[in-house]
Amino acid sequence: MLPDASESRNLAVAGLTVYAVDQRCVAGTSNPMALSERPTWDEADEAIDEAELALTVIRADLDAAGWSP
């Protein structure tokens, strides 16, 4: 549904799913992410940078499409 010229199409955000979904959606597990699967600080910082970039690009695309708040 994004316009062809949308920069949002080029975002590599699939790796953020583990932070948004996987940790919250494991049924019957009190701690869904085992210690061996937890990200390092560097990986977490990289994920934060990717998420911030994604928000910036998406906001710019929305503004360009006239969806300003």
N, C-alpha and C positions, 0 to 999 in steps of 0.2 A: 504494500500500500504506500510505500515511500516513493516520492518522485525520483526519476532516474538520476537527476543531478544531486540528490541528497548525499551529503558527506557521511551521514549515519550508516549508509550501506557498507562503508569501508571499515567500520569499527570491528575490532577483534575482541568481542566481549564474552564469548562462549566460556572462557576460563573463569569468569566471575560467578558462574552458576553455583559452584561449590560453596561460595560465601552466602549466596542469596537463598538457595533452596536446599541443597544437600544436607546442611547441618541442621535444618529445622524439620525435615520431612522424613525422618527415619522412624517408622512406627515401632513402639515398644522399646526404644533405646533411650536411656537417661542421658547418655553422652554419645551422640551419633557419630562424632568424628574421633576415632581412636588417636591416641597420642602419636603413633607412627604416621598418621595421615595429616596431622595438623601442619599448616604452613609455617615456614620459617619467618622471622621478622622481615627479611628481605623480600620474600614472596608476598607477604601481606602488604608491605609498602608498595610493591609493584602493582598489586591489585588495586590499591587505593588510587595510585596514579592513573591506571587504566580507567577506573570508574569516573574519576574527575574529568579526564579527557572526554569520555563518552558523554557526560552531562554537558560539557561545554559545546561539543559538536551538535548534540541533539537540540540544545537551546538555540544555537545559531540556525539550524535547519527550521525549527518551529518559527523563529522570528522572521526568517526569509519567506516563510509560507503565510505570514500574517497572523500567527497564533500568539502574539505577545500578550502577557498577563495584564 
